[in-house]
Amino acid sequence: MTRERDGLLQRIARIYGLGFAVVALLCLVGGIEPTTLAVAAVPFLVMLLGLWRLGASRSLAWPILVVLGGGGAIVAVLALGEDPPAAAAIAGVTALAAGATASVALTLTSSIGRVILLLVSFVAIGGTTLVFAGSLGPTEVFLLRLAGPVVLGWAVAAFIAVWLSAGLPRVSRRIASIGRAHRAERQASETEAQRRQGARLLHDTVLATLTLLAHSGVGVSEDALREQAAGDAKLLRQLRLGATPAPASAGVYNLTPVEQTELGTTLESVKSRFGRMGLEVTWHGTGQLLLPSHILDAFLLALAECLENVRRHSGVTQAHVTITEDEKTVRAMVTDQGVGFDIADVSEAKLGFAESVVARLRDVGGNARLFSAPGAGTTVVLEVPR
């Protein structure tokens, strides 16, 4: 947005300056002698070049060129022209000093160095005009016909630049507010859609099985009931791992067998699950591994529990998961840059992952290690055998 603001000010400065330059040229053509006009034409063309490039480049060379060219044209008109100058000549000089050269003020308010150049430019143009316009008459006439418009022209150009720059933070905050509202609305819609899908899915499967059990399985053989319950258990496990089963028919859902699922694919489902809940998970390292079903389940459930802890307690919305492997072990390192905590101040019984992470991994021959400190984030290392 800052670049867009600077580009807008540059384009405004070009149009502003060229417009006054055209007015000045029309006034001078009919207000000064051809010889004086020919001499003034050289610096005038230099000023036009600077104004044209001012709209396309942030280089300070172009504002300086505009001031030098405009100042040279003013000197040529006032020093070589008639004494006292004609009204048209005074109008042309006013257009140059208060408009064409003042346009550089639009591009010279964004930094201290540019503001200094702005002040120097104003003093240069104002001083040049003051020195060579002494024949205009009494002080009151000079202030009314030339000095006043020059000061006003530079002040107006600088005010426009400052006003546009001051409005940028408000625009940024407004855009950010609209973006947050849009994301919140989209997340609410997605959450509601997921809730409805989950309700339909559970109604078609688990609740149907529980209803049969509540009625002692009337009309259904024990083998069929046992098979249906096993299918429901498998469905719930897939949901816990972040999968989204697709309905094949009423009460039947397509499930990818865990034994044939690559770790990378399953990790992507976990990432999507937490992304929907507002936690951005960035994955690093190996992602294409095959693990035995029971080890894969324990590994992913422990990993999901760690990410859930990040989402709930870290105070940040981003976590990093690094997957590495060797001949015997697969490791996952979950890291966040959140508030952290002092492990010594938390009793082991209160650690949320004591059962969900540590005990679960130990049941399959794995291990978990926790590292944290106040203000330094938290890191959890999960290990399972291959």
Helices and strands as residue ranges (DSSP letters): H 2-31, H 34-54, H 61-80, H 87-95, I 96-100, G 102-107, H 112-132, G 134-136, H 139-142, I 143-147, H 148-204, H 206-214, H 222-240, E 246-249, E 252-254, G 258-260, H 263-276, E 280-285, H 293-313, E 318-325, E 329-336, G 343-345, G 348-350, H 353-353, I 354-359, H 360-363, E 367-372, E 378-385
